[in-house]
Amino acid sequence: MARKTSGNGKKPPAPPTQAPPSDSPAILAVDSPLVVHLPRSQTARPTTLEHHREFEMHLIQRGAGAYFIRDRHVPFRKNTLVLIPPRLTHRFVPQPGTVIEKYTLMFWPGRFGRASASFRMPAGVPCMLALGNHDLTAVESIFRTLAYESDARKPFWQAVLTLHLRLLFLLIRRAAQAQGTAAAAGGQRTNALVAWCATEIEKRFAEALTLQALAREAGYSQYHLAHMFKRDTGLSVKQYILQRRIAEARRILLEQPALTVDAVAQQVGFSDFALFNRSFKRLTGKPPTLYRKISHLNRND
């Protein structure tokens, strides 16, 4: 079929290649230890897998869906706080067509020095907390204060950020304690087979791993594993492995600047550099070399 031309006889420009929407930024600015996105209405779309050193939180004000975090399907709804500690593989999976409004906080504990010890998740705290009215108001206030202080940068702003993050983590502990044992199990209905499969992929994604091999090891049919895995993660096993490899490549490109891009490709499981380059660009919107260059202009280690 011939390509249509515009009224002046010239071919219309090809549409620009766009990366999938990002649920939250994984790269902090050079001079800021955190970033906060305030709520805005938007029809949300699923994201690719993420794996980074920053702590990530989402305070949901409107909408519903789930996060897949490490090996668990974690549904969210209005007035819930989603917690994603550093270096946990995760993905945002909203209900199709739903409008999401939420606060997003991302910070790297390493930029807070000795205070970073206060920003750890105690054992037993789940990845999703339902907040009561009082705690909800308090957490919203903290998010807004963090956003203001990070932007205004008045005297002692970094100390103020630290104090408010400490308060936030105290409120998280209190909310988790209030939910009790129900919190540890709540919102984590992932099938045991899916959890096993996700764990195996996390350990072996750089290997020549396939649906067939995983199904054989698990003792289930390929169809059953594929169906259950897609239901809970929103991705096929093949897509999940590919996205996990690219997420790891992004991390290595940022944290090991001396490593060549070709070496990064091999380290995450690609023997074909051209395939790595195409896959990376399709999922991030940029080829790996440009991604590393732009990222390091914005990131300060």
C-alpha positions in Angstrom: 0.0 0.0 0.0 1.4 3.4 -0.9 2.0 5.8 1.9 -0.4 8.8 2.0 1.0 12.2 1.3 0.0 15.6 2.7 -1.7 18.3 0.7 1.6 19.8 -0.5 2.6 16.5 -2.0 5.2 15.8 0.7 5.2 12.7 2.9 4.0 13.5 6.4 6.7 13.1 9.0 6.8 9.7 10.8 5.4 9.9 14.3 8.1 10.1 17.0 9.1 7.0 18.9 7.8 7.4 22.5 8.8 5.4 25.5 6.1 3.9 27.6 4.8 6.2 30.3 6.9 6.0 33.5 5.1 5.6 36.8 7.8 7.4 38.6 11.3 8.7 37.8 14.2 6.3 38.7 16.9 9.0 38.4 17.2 11.8 40.9 18.5 15.2 40.0 22.1 16.1 40.9 21.3 18.4 43.7 18.2 16.8 45.2 18.0 13.7 47.5 14.4 13.1 46.6 11.5 13.9 44.2 7.8 14.3 44.9 5.0 14.2 42.3 1.8 15.8 43.5 -1.6 14.3 42.5 -3.0 15.0 39.0 -5.7 13.2 37.2 -4.5 10.9 34.4 -5.6 7.8 32.7 -2.9 5.4 33.8 -1.2 2.7 31.7 0.9 -0.2 32.9 4.6 0.3 33.1 7.6 -1.8 32.4 9.5 -3.6 35.2 11.6 -1.3 37.4 14.6 -2.2 39.6 16.6 0.6 41.2 18.3 1.7 44.4 15.7 4.4 45.3 12.9 3.9 47.8 9.5 4.5 46.2 6.2 5.3 47.7 2.7 6.0 46.2 -0.2 7.5 48.2 -3.3 6.7 46.2 -6.1 9.2 46.3 -8.2 8.0 43.4 -8.3 4.9 41.2 -7.6 1.2 41.6 -5.2 -1.4 40.3 -2.1 -3.2 41.5 1.6 -3.3 41.8 3.6 -6.5 41.2 6.4 -6.2 43.7 9.2 -8.9 43.7 6.9 -11.9 43.7 3.6 -10.6 44.9 0.5 -9.1 43.4 -0.3 -6.0 45.6 -3.7 -4.4 44.9 -4.3 -0.8 45.8 -7.3 1.5 46.2 -8.1 4.9 47.5 -6.4 5.9 50.7 -3.7 3.2 50.6 0.1 3.7 50.7 2.2 1.5 48.5 5.8 0.9 49.7 8.5 -0.3 47.4 11.9 -0.6 49.2 15.2 -0.3 47.2 16.1 -3.0 44.7 12.8 -4.8 44.6 11.6 -5.5 41.1 8.2 -4.0 40.5 5.6 -3.0 38.0 2.5 -0.7 38.0 -0.6 -2.4 36.7 -3.7 -0.1 37.0 -7.2 -1.2 36.1 -7.7 -0.7 32.4 -9.0 2.8 31.6 -9.0 4.0 35.2 -8.0 7.5 36.2 -5.3 7.6 38.9 -4.5 10.4 41.3 -1.6 9.8 43.7 1.4 11.3 45.4 4.7 9.7 44.4 7.8 10.0 46.5 11.2 8.6 45.5 14.4 9.0 47.4 17.8 7.3 47.7 18.6 6.7 51.4 22.3 6.9 50.6 22.0 10.6 50.2 21.0 11.1 53.8 24.2 9.8 55.4 23.8 8.3 58.9 20.1 9.2 58.9 19.5 6.6 56.2 19.3 3.9 59.0 15.9 5.5 59.9 14.5 4.8 56.5 14.4 1.0 56.5 11.3 -1.1 56.4 11.0 -3.2 59.6 10.4 -6.9 59.1 6.7 -7.7 58.7 5.7 -4.4 57.2 3.6 -5.1 54.1 4.0 -3.3 50.8 0.5 -1.9 51.0 -1.0 -0.1 54.0 -4.6 1.2 54.4 -4.5 4.5 56.2 -7.1 5.9 58.6 -8.2 9.5 58.3 -5.8 10.9 60.8 -2.7 9.1 59.3 -3.8 9.9 55.8 -4.0 13.6 56.5 -0.6 13.5 58.2 1.1 11.6 55.4 -0.4 14.0 52.8 1.0 16.9 54.8 4.4 15.3 54.8 4.4 14.7 51.1 3.5 18.3 50.4 6.1 19.6 52.8 8.8 17.4 51.2 7.8 18.8 47.8 7.9 22.4 49.0 11.2 22.1 50.9 12.9 20.3 48.0 11.7 23.0 45.6 12.1 26.2 47.8 15.4 25.2 49.4 15.3 27.7 52.2 17.9 27.6 54.9 18.2 24.1 56.6 16.0 22.5 53.9 17.9 19.3 53.9 17.6 18.9 57.6 13.9 19.5 57.3 13.6 16.8 54.6 15.4 14.4 57.0 13.1 15.2 59.9 9.9 14.7 57.8 11.1 11.5 56.3 11.7 10.2 59.8 8.2 11.2 60.8 6.9 9.5 57.7 8.5 6.2 58.6 7.2 6.4 62.1 3.7 6.8 60.7 4.3 3.8 58.5 5.3 1.7 61.5 2.2 2.8 63.4 -0.1 2.0 60.5 1.4 -1.4 60.0 1.1 -2.1 63.7 -2.6 -1.0 63.7 -3.3 -3.4 60.8 -1.7 -6.2 62.8 -1.2 -9.7 61.3 -3.9 -9.0 58.8 -1.6 -6.4 57.1 1.1 -9.0 56.5 -1.2 -11.1 54.5 -3.6 -8.5 53.1 -3.3 -7.5 49.5 -0.9 -10.3 48.6 -3.1 -12.9 46.8 -0.4 -14.1 44.4 -0.6 -17.7 43.4 2.2 -19.8 44.8 3.2 -20.9 41.4 3.5 -17.3 40.1 5.6 -16.4 43.2 7.9 -19.3 42.6 8.3 -18.4 38.9 9.0 -14.7 39.6 11.6 -15.7 42.2 13.3 -18.1 39.7 13.4 -15.4 37.1 14.9 -12.9 39.6 17.7 -15.4 40.3 18.2 -16.6 36.7 17.0 -13.9 34.2 20.5 -13.6 32.7 20.4 -17.3 31.7 18.7 -18.9 28.7 15.5 -19.2 30.6 12.2 -20.2 28.9 8.6 -20.8 29.7 9.1 -24.4 28.8 12.0 -24.9 31.2 10.2 -23.2 34.1 7.0 -25.2 33.5 9.0 -28.4 33.4 10.8 -27.6 36.7 7.5 -26.5 38.4 5.7 -29.7 37.2 2.9 -27.8 35.5 1.8 -27.4 31.9 3.1 -24.4 29.9 -0.4 -23.2 29.4 -1.3 -23.2 33.1 1.9 -21.4 34.1 1.5 -18.9 31.3 -2.1 -18.2 32.2 -1.5 -17.8 36.0 1.6 -15.7 35.4 -0.1 -13.3 33.0 -3.0 -13.0 35.3 -0.9 -11.8 38.3 1.8 -9.8 36.5 0.1 -8.6 33.4 3.1 -9.9 31.4 3.9 -13.1 29.7 6.9 -15.0 31.0 8.9 -14.1 27.9 8.0 -10.3 28.3 8.8 -10.4 32.0 12.3 -11.9 31.5 13.0 -9.4 28.7 11.9 -6.4 30.8 13.8 -7.7 33.9 17.0 -7.9 31.8 16.5 -4.3 30.5 15.7 -3.1 34.1 19.0 -4.6 35.2 20.8 -3.1 32.3 19.5 0.3 33.2 20.8 -0.1 36.8 24.2 -1.2 35.6 24.5 1.6 33.1 24.0 4.1 35.9 26.0 2.4 38.7 28.9 1.1 36.7 29.9 3.8 34.3 33.3 2.1 33.5 31.6 -1.0 32.1 31.1 -1.0 28.3 27.6 -1.2 26.9 28.5 -4.4 25.1 29.6 -5.9 28.5 26.4 -4.8 30.1 24.4 -6.5 27.4 26.3 -9.8 28.0 26.0 -9.5 31.8 22.2 -9.3 31.6 21.8 -12.2 29.2 22.0 -10.8 25.6 24.5 -12.5 23.3 23.2 -10.4 20.4 24.2 -6.8 20.9 21.8 -5.6 18.1 18.9 -7.3 19.8 19.9 -5.7 23.1 20.1 -2.3 21.5 16.7 -2.6 19.9 15.0 -4.0 23.0 16.5 -1.3 25.2 15.4 1.5 22.9 11.9 0.1 22.6 11.4 -0.1 26.3 13.1 3.1 27.4 12.8 5.3 24.4 16.6 5.7 24.1 19.5 3.6 23.0 21.7 2.4 25.9 24.6 4.7 25.2 22.4 7.8 25.1 20.5 6.7 28.2 23.7 6.4 30.1 24.9 9.8 29.0 21.7 11.7 29.8 21.3 9.9 33.1 24.7 10.7 34.3 24.2 14.4 33.5 21.3 14.3 36.0 22.6 12.0 38.6 25.2 12.7 41.3 26.8 9.8 43.2 
